Amino acid sequence: MYIVYKSTPIPKEANVSKALSPAWWREAIIYQVYPRSYLDTNGDGVGDLPGITDRLEYIAKLGVDIVWISPFFKSPMRDFGYDVSDYCDVDPLFGTLDDFDRLIAKAHSLGLKIMIDQVMSHTAEEHPWFVESRKSRDNPKSDWYVWADPLPDGNPPNNWLSVFGGSSWQWDSRRKQYYLHNFLVSQPDLNFHHPEVQQAHLDCLRFWLARGVDGVRLDACNFHFHDRSLKSNPPALVRDTATVSDVNPYGMQAHIHDKSQPENVAFLERLRALLDEYGAVAIGEVGADDSLAVMAEYTAGGNKLHMAYSFNLLTAVCTAKHIRTQVEDFKARVKDGWASWSVGNHDAQRVMTRWGGAHPTPAFGKLVLAMQLSLKGTPCLYQGDELAFTEADVPYELIQDPYGKTFWPEFKGRDGCRTPIAWTQAANGGFTSGQPWLPVAPEHIAAAASVQEADADSMLSFARRMIAWRRGMPQLTRGEIVFFDAPEPVLALRRDLEGERSVIAVFNLGAQPASFALPEAAGAEKLDNPGLAGEVVDGQVSLPPHGAWYGYAR
């Protein structure tokens, strides 16, 4: 064991009883909370765990099932919590372990499950493991991280690049060696080839599972292992612009040696065995040159990840062809694996701006949510998307994200999607009584949650209705998916479930009216839906801009 329990854990039996069925997660909806920006209760300008606890009723009222909380562990916050210095404690910025226990107890009382973010591939340089590792080449943790001698000319051992810019190797004068960092220089990569590193992480995860955690989201889960021979990566045959922006040279390499190594499969099997002890689930973030191949490998067989998601719907492309291709390719290549479809998260420009353009309409937000909830897989919603928040404009002098500072101005970083939630129209949107760590967008304050609560036609009201409606449609939660050929910008699909009538869904992704001729065998019995505009006459579905139609097939 490499951890010390800091308070009495909750018995694991309390967690197991919450599982509704062996595959309950397939019918669930995940809601991501970025704690720095949810609600600040102590006036320091940064959201905290008590703030999340205070808003759990709001989350439960949405109708979601799982609350994924981005990292709240001890951290120097150079990457805002994704650089962990203690995996088994809460950073004082966010509260205490007791605050977390109160959060999870309240969530469970409301029927919500809690999923925590685990950043296993790297730590903060302040982590005691790295502090010891860098002291010498012969201490007990000397090979817990990826160290390499320089080439004869003093250069790094190979050409591997960091996602956040520049070489992924940093010289360390203590050991007179380079250490690997796939992200920030201050985020050294652990050596997962060392069995003690794997066990240490499993012990840390057990600490949280024993407290009642229901699931884990694995950050950058294909970065755990590297090629021990340290071969240089070849040039990319097709430049990657899905996982990084086109101004980032990282996309110019084929990343076949620095991540997505075959040894990771066995580790994920060990992790799954631990999760199964507690009836907990795992979702993995996969950013790879061929993400579908990695997702297939990591979700196959029912003994690794329960589900995985990629950046494939987090791109700027919003065409019916693109969405259909991603879903069909997943179905064809991932086979028995399960997808989680995300159109927004803390690393991507908000979908209302990314797909909706400079002046997106409320109808567009409703359409995107309906479409996301109609795909086969577990939807993952990002905080603020239920309010149709657009990307905030954060001026350079207020930018906090080191990623954005490196690639400014063509890439402005991730702060625009991370600004605090506007709860009311009070100062700072009711997020804090102090100075917020990022400015609260004026347009968000104008569309604050309290404003939308009072409007039956608001995005928030629609989201609640849509989620509740989907829950009563087993075809949309468990059915197979088939797409119809349709002209852009129409996306048309059918969900089939044995013992139930097939459901047809037609979406107009465009800003102009569109139509779709239903196949003869499809029928035209319109389903009452939560408020999406669309009609059918003589087999022809007519859709206004950003309209949608649901109906039963014959």
C-alpha positions in Angstrom: 0.0 0.0 0.0 1.2 3.5 -0.8 -1.5 5.6 0.7 -2.8 6.5 4.1 -6.5 6.7 4.7 -7.2 10.2 6.1 -10.6 9.3 7.6 -12.9 6.3 8.1 -14.1 5.1 4.7 -17.7 4.2 3.9 -18.2 0.5 3.6 -18.1 -0.7 0.0 -21.5 -2.5 0.5 -23.2 0.9 0.7 -22.1 1.5 -2.9 -22.9 -1.9 -4.4 -26.6 -1.6 -3.5 -27.0 1.4 -5.7 -26.6 -0.6 -9.0 -30.0 -0.8 -10.7 -28.9 -3.5 -13.1 -25.6 -4.8 -14.5 -25.8 -2.4 -17.4 -27.6 0.6 -15.7 -25.0 2.9 -17.0 -26.1 2.3 -20.6 -29.4 4.0 -19.9 -27.9 6.8 -17.8 -27.0 10.4 -18.6 -23.8 11.9 -17.3 -23.5 15.6 -16.3 -20.0 17.1 -16.0 -19.3 19.6 -13.2 -16.1 21.7 -13.5 -15.9 22.5 -9.8 -13.8 25.7 -10.1 -16.7 27.3 -12.0 -19.9 25.8 -10.5 -20.6 27.7 -7.3 -18.3 29.5 -4.8 -19.6 29.4 -1.2 -16.7 31.0 0.7 -16.1 34.1 -1.4 -12.6 33.3 -2.7 -13.8 33.4 -6.3 -13.3 29.7 -7.0 -16.1 27.1 -6.9 -15.9 24.4 -4.3 -17.4 21.1 -3.1 -20.0 22.7 -0.8 -21.1 24.7 -3.9 -21.7 21.5 -5.8 -23.6 20.1 -2.8 -25.7 23.2 -2.7 -26.8 22.7 -6.4 -27.4 18.9 -6.3 -31.2 19.5 -6.3 -30.8 21.5 -9.5 -28.8 18.7 -11.1 -31.3 16.1 -9.9 -34.2 18.1 -11.4 -32.5 18.0 -14.8 -33.1 14.2 -14.7 -29.5 13.1 -15.1 -28.1 10.1 -13.4 -24.3 10.5 -12.9 -22.5 13.6 -11.8 -18.9 13.6 -13.1 -16.8 16.0 -11.0 -13.5 17.2 -12.6 -10.4 17.0 -10.3 -10.7 18.5 -6.8 -7.6 16.8 -5.4 -4.6 18.6 -3.9 -2.8 20.4 -6.6 -0.5 23.4 -7.4 -3.2 24.2 -10.0 -0.9 24.9 -12.9 -3.3 22.8 -15.0 -6.2 23.6 -12.6 -6.4 20.3 -10.9 -5.2 18.0 -13.7 -1.8 18.2 -12.0 -2.3 16.2 -8.8 0.0 16.3 -5.8 -2.0 14.1 -3.5 -4.5 11.6 -5.0 -6.2 10.9 -1.6 -7.1 14.4 -0.3 -9.1 17.4 -1.3 -7.4 20.6 -2.2 -8.2 23.3 0.4 -9.4 25.5 -2.4 -12.3 23.1 -2.9 -12.9 22.1 0.7 -12.2 19.0 2.8 -12.7 15.3 2.8 -15.7 15.8 5.1 -17.2 18.2 2.5 -16.8 15.4 -0.1 -18.5 12.9 2.2 -21.4 15.3 2.7 -21.6 15.8 -1.1 -21.7 12.1 -1.9 -24.2 11.4 0.9 -26.6 14.1 -0.4 -26.1 12.9 -4.0 -27.1 9.4 -3.1 -30.1 10.6 -1.1 -31.3 12.3 -4.4 -30.7 9.2 -6.5 -27.6 10.6 -8.1 -24.3 8.7 -8.6 -20.9 10.4 -8.3 -18.1 9.9 -10.8 -14.7 11.3 -10.0 -11.9 12.2 -12.5 -8.7 10.2 -12.2 -5.5 11.6 -13.8 -3.3 8.6 -13.7 -0.8 9.2 -16.5 1.1 12.0 -14.8 1.3 13.9 -11.5 2.3 17.4 -10.4 6.1 17.8 -9.9 5.3 18.5 -6.3 3.9 15.0 -5.7 6.0 13.2 -3.1 6.5 10.4 -5.6 8.3 12.7 -8.0 10.1 14.6 -5.3 11.7 11.4 -4.3 12.2 10.1 -7.9 14.2 13.1 -9.0 16.6 13.0 -6.0 18.8 10.3 -7.5 19.0 7.4 -9.9 19.0 4.8 -7.2 16.3 5.8 -4.7 13.2 3.5 -4.1 11.1 5.5 -6.6 13.8 6.4 -9.0 12.1 4.5 -11.8 8.5 5.5 -11.0 8.7 8.1 -13.7 10.0 8.0 -17.3 13.6 9.1 -17.2 16.1 8.9 -20.1 19.7 9.9 -20.8 20.4 12.6 -23.3 21.7 11.8 -26.8 25.5 12.3 -27.2 24.9 15.8 -28.4 22.8 16.6 -25.3 19.4 16.5 -27.1 16.4 14.7 -25.8 16.2 10.9 -26.5 13.6 11.3 -29.3 11.3 13.6 -31.1 8.2 13.1 -28.9 6.1 16.3 -28.6 4.0 17.6 -25.7 0.3 18.2 -26.3 0.8 21.7 -24.7 3.6 22.7 -27.0 7.3 21.9 -27.5 9.3 18.8 -26.7 7.8 16.3 -24.2 11.2 16.0 -22.6 12.5 18.3 -19.8 16.1 18.3 -18.6 16.5 17.8 -14.8 19.8 18.9 -13.3 19.5 16.7 -10.3 19.7 13.4 -12.2 21.3 14.8 -15.3 18.5 13.1 -17.3 15.4 14.1 -19.2 11.9 13.2 -17.8 8.8 12.7 -20.0 5.9 15.1 -19.8 3.1 14.7 -22.3 1.4 17.8 -21.1 2.9 20.7 -19.0 6.6 20.6 -18.0 5.3 20.5 -14.4 3.4 17.3 -15.1 5.9 14.5 -15.2 4.7 11.2 -16.6 4.6 8.1 -14.4 6.3 4.9 -15.6 3.4 2.4 -15.7 5.7 -0.3 -16.7 6.7 -0.4 -13.0 4.2 -2.7 -11.2 4.4 -0.6 -8.0 3.1 2.4 -9.9 0.1 0.5 -11.1 -0.6 -0.8 -7.6 -0.2 2.7 -6.1 -2.9 4.0 -8.4 -5.2 1.1 -7.7 -4.8 1.8 -4.0 -5.6 5.4 -4.5 -8.7 4.6 -6.5 -9.8 2.1 -3.8 -9.6 4.9 -1.2 -12.4 6.8 -3.1 -14.5 3.8 -4.0 -14.5 2.9 -0.3 -16.0 6.4 0.4 -18.9 5.6 -1.8 -17.8 6.8 -5.3 -19.9 5.2 -8.0 -17.6 5.6 -11.0 -14.5 7.0 -12.4 -13.7 9.0 -15.5 -10.1 8.3 -16.7 -8.4 11.3 -18.1 -6.1 10.7 -21.1 -6.4 7.0 -20.4 -4.3 5.9 -23.4 -1.3 7.9 -22.2 -0.5 5.5 -19.3 2.3 3.5 -21.1 5.1 4.5 -23.5 7.3 2.4 -25.8 10.2 1.4 -23.6 12.6 1.6 -26.6 11.8 5.3 -26.9 11.6 5.1 -30.7 10.8 8.5 -32.4 7.4 9.0 -33.9 7.0 9.1 -37.7 5.3 12.0 -39.4 1.5 11.8 -39.5 0.0 10.7 -42.8 -3.0 12.9 -42.1 -2.6 15.8 -39.7 -4.6 15.4 -36.5 -6.9 18.4 -36.0 -9.5 16.5 -33.9 -7.6 16.3 -30.6 -5.5 19.5 -31.0 -5.9 22.7 -33.0 -4.3 23.1 -36.4 -1.7 25.5 -35.0 -0.3 22.8 -32.7 2.6 20.8 -34.2 1.6 17.9 -32.0 -0.9 16.9 -34.8 2.0 16.5 -37.3 3.2 13.3 -35.7 1.8 9.8 -35.8 1.7 9.0 -32.0 2.4 5.3 -32.2 5.2 5.1 -29.6 4.4 7.7 -26.9 0.9 6.5 -26.1 -1.8 3.8 -26.8 0.6 1.0 -26.0 -0.7 -2.6 -25.8 0.4 -3.0 -22.1 -2.4 -0.7 -21.1 -5.0 -3.3 -21.8 -3.8 -5.5 -18.9 -3.8 -2.6 -16.6 -7.4 -1.7 -17.5 -8.4 -5.2 -16.8 -6.9 -4.9 -13.3 -8.7 -1.6 -12.8 -12.0 -3.1 -14.0 -11.7 -6.0 -11.5 -11.3 -3.4 -8.7 -14.3 -1.4 -9.9 -16.4 -4.6 -10.1 -15.8 -5.2 -6.4 -17.8 -2.0 -5.7 -20.3 -2.1 -8.6 -18.7 1.1 -10.0 -18.3 2.1 -13.6 -15.5 3.6 -15.7 -15.5 5.9 -18.7 -12.3 6.6 -20.5 -11.2 9.6 -22.5 -9.4 8.5 -25.7 -7.4 11.0 -27.8 -5.6 9.1 -30.4 -4.7 9.2 -34.1 -7.2 6.3 -34.6 -9.4 6.8 -31.5 -12.0 4.3 -32.6 -9.4 1.5 -32.7 -8.3 2.3 -29.2 -11.8 2.6 -27.9 -12.7 -0.8 -29.4 -9.7 -2.3 -27.7 -10.4 -0.7 -24.3 -14.1 -1.6 -24.2 -14.1 -5.1 -25.7 -14.9 -8.2 -23.7 -16.7 -6.6 -20.8 -13.6 -6.7 -18.6 -12.0 -3.2 -19.2 -13.7 0.2 -19.6 -17.5 0.2 -19.4 -17.6 3.0 -22.0 -15.3 5.4 -23.8 -15.5 8.7 -25.6 -13.3 10.6 -28.0 -13.0 14.1 -29.4 -14.9 13.0 -32.6 -18.0 15.1 -31.8 -15.9 17.9 -30.1 -14.7 19.2 -33.5 -15.8 22.2 -35.4 -17.6 20.1 -38.0 -21.3 20.0 -37.6 -22.7 18.2 -40.6 -25.2 15.4 -40.8 -22.6 13.3 -42.6 -20.0 13.9 -39.9 -22.3 12.9 -37.1 -23.6 9.9 -38.9 -20.1 8.8 -39.8 -18.9 8.9 -36.2 -21.8 6.8 -34.9 -21.7 4.3 -37.8 -17.9 3.9 -37.6 -18.2 3.3 -33.8 -20.8 0.7 -34.4 -18.8 -1.0 -37.1 -15.4 -1.0 -35.4 -16.1 -1.0 -31.7 -18.5 -3.9 -31.9 -19.7 -4.9 -28.4 -18.2 -1.7 -26.8 -20.3 1.2 -25.6 -20.0 4.9 -26.6 -20.5 8.0 -24.5 -21.3 10.9 -26.8 -20.1 14.3 -25.8 -20.6 17.5 -27.7 -19.1 19.7 -25.0 -16.6 19.5 -22.1 -14.0 21.5 -20.3 -11.5 21.2 -23.1 -13.6 22.2 -26.1 -15.2 25.5 -27.2 -18.8 25.5 -26.2 -21.0 23.7 -28.7 -23.4 26.6 -29.0 -20.6 28.6 -30.6 -18.5 25.8 -32.1 -21.5 24.5 -34.1 -24.0 27.3 -33.8 -21.8 30.1 -35.1 -21.6 33.7 -34.0 -25.4 34.1 -33.3 -26.9 30.7 -32.4 -30.6 30.6 -31.6 -32.2 28.9 -28.6 -33.8 26.5 -31.1 -30.3 25.4 -32.1 -29.4 24.5 -28.5 -32.6 22.5 -28.2 -31.9 20.7 -31.4 -28.4 19.7 -30.4 -29.5 18.3 -27.1 -32.3 16.3 -28.7 -29.9 14.9 -31.3 -27.3 14.0 -28.7 -30.0 12.2 -26.6 -31.2 10.3 -29.6 -27.8 8.7 -30.5 -27.0 5.2 -29.3 -24.8 5.5 -26.3 -24.6 7.3 -22.9 -24.9 11.1 -23.3 -22.4 13.2 -21.4 -23.6 16.8 -20.9 -21.3 19.7 -19.8 -22.4 22.2 -17.2 -24.0 25.2 -18.9 -25.0 23.4 -22.0 -28.5 22.9 -20.4 -28.6 26.7 -20.3 -27.4 27.1 -24.0 -24.4 29.1 -22.9 -22.1 30.3 -25.7 -18.3 30.5 -25.6 -17.3 33.4 -23.4 -14.8 35.9 -24.7 -11.9 36.1 -22.2 -9.4 38.9 -23.0 -5.7 37.9 -23.1 -4.9 39.7 -19.9 -7.4 37.6 -18.0 -6.5 34.2 -19.6 -5.5 31.6 -17.0 -5.1 28.5 -19.2 -1.4 27.9 -20.0 -2.4 26.0 -23.1 -4.1 29.2 -24.4 -1.1 31.4 -23.5 1.2 29.2 -25.6 -0.9 29.2 -28.8 -2.5 32.7 -28.6 -4.0 34.3 -30.6 -5.0 31.6 -33.1 -6.0 29.3 -30.3 -7.3 31.0 -27.2 -7.2 28.1 -24.9 -10.0 26.5 -22.8 -11.0 29.4 -20.6 -13.9 30.4 -22.8 -15.8 27.2 -21.9 -14.7 27.2 -18.3 -16.1 30.6 -17.1 -18.3 30.4 -14.0 -22.0 29.5 -14.2 -24.4 32.4 -13.9 -27.1 31.3 -11.5 -28.9 34.7 -11.1 -28.7 38.2 -12.5 -26.9 39.5 -9.4 -23.2 40.6 -9.4 -21.0 37.9 -11.0 -24.1 35.9 -11.8 -24.5 34.8 -8.2 -21.5 32.6 -8.6 -19.4 34.3 -5.9 -19.4 37.2 -3.5 -15.7 37.8 -4.3 -13.7 38.2 -7.5 -14.3 35.3 -9.8 -11.2 33.4 -11.0 -12.5 34.0 -14.6 -15.0 36.7 -15.5 -18.7 35.7 -15.7 -19.9 36.4 -19.2 -22.5 39.2 -19.4 -24.5 37.2 -21.9 -24.6 34.3 -19.5 -25.9 36.6 -16.7 -28.7 37.7 -19.1 -29.6 34.0 -19.6 -29.0 33.0 -16.0 -30.5 29.8 -14.5 -33.0 31.8 -12.4 -34.2 33.6 -15.6 -34.7 30.3 -17.4 -36.4 28.7 -14.4 -39.3 31.2 -14.8 -39.6 30.6 -18.6 -41.4 27.5 -19.8 -39.9 28.0 -23.3 -36.3 28.3 -22.1 -33.5 25.9 -22.8 -33.4 24.8 -19.2 -37.1 24.0 -19.2 -36.8 22.2 -22.5 -33.7 20.2 -21.3 -35.7 18.9 -18.3 -38.7 17.9 -20.5 -36.5 16.3 -23.1 -34.5 14.2 -20.6 -37.7 13.1 -18.9 -39.3 12.2 -22.2 -36.2 10.2 -23.3 -36.4 8.2 -20.1 -39.8 7.0 -21.1 -38.6 5.9 -24.6 -36.7 2.7 -24.2 -36.0 2.7 -27.9 -33.7 5.8 -27.4 -31.9 4.4 -24.4 -31.4 0.8 -25.4 -32.4 0.4 -29.1 -30.2 -0.3 -32.1 -29.5 2.7 -34.5 -29.9 2.9 -38.3 -29.5 6.0 -40.4 -31.4 7.0 -43.5 -29.9 8.6 -46.5 -30.9 12.3 -46.3 -29.7 15.5 -47.9 -27.6 17.9 -45.9 -28.3 19.4 -43.4 -30.8 16.7 -42.4 -29.9 13.9 -40.0 -32.4 11.0 -40.0 -32.3 7.9 -38.0 -34.3 5.0 -36.6 -34.0 3.3 -33.2 -35.2 -0.3 -33.0 -35.8 -2.3 -29.8 -37.4 -5.7 -29.7 -40.9 -5.6 -28.3 -41.3 -1.9 -29.0 -42.3 0.1 -32.0 -39.4 1.6 -33.8 -38.9 5.3 -33.4 -37.8 7.6 -36.3 -36.0 10.9 -35.5 -35.3 13.6 -38.1 -33.2 16.7 -37.3 -32.6 19.8 -39.3 -29.0 21.0 -38.5 -29.3 24.0 -40.7 -30.6 27.6 -40.3 -33.0 27.3 -43.3 -36.2 25.2 -43.6 -35.6 21.6 -44.7 -37.6 18.5 -45.6 -37.2 14.8 -45.6 -39.2 12.2 -47.5 -39.9 9.3 -45.1 -39.2 5.8 -46.6 -42.5 4.1 -47.6 -42.2 1.5 -44.9 -41.5 4.1 -42.2 -44.9 5.4 -41.6 -45.8 8.8 -40.3 -47.3 8.7 -36.9 -46.0 11.7 -35.1 -44.9 11.3 -31.5 -45.6 14.0 -29.0 -42.3 15.5 -28.1 -41.1 18.0 -25.5 -41.4 21.0 -27.8 -39.5 20.6 -31.1 -41.1 22.0 -34.2 -41.7 19.7 -37.2 -44.7 18.3 -39.1 -45.3 15.5 -41.6 -47.8 15.6 -44.5 -48.1 12.7 -47.0 -44.8 11.1 -45.8 -42.9 14.4 -46.1 -41.4 15.7 -42.9 -41.2 19.5 -43.0 -38.7 21.1 -40.5 -38.2 24.8 -39.7 -34.7 26.0 -39.1 -33.2 23.8 -36.3 -36.4 21.8 -36.1 -36.9 18.1 -35.3 -39.5 15.5 -35.7 -40.1 12.1 -33.9 -42.5 9.5 -35.1 -43.3 5.8 -34.9 -42.4 3.5 -37.8 -45.1 1.2 -39.1 
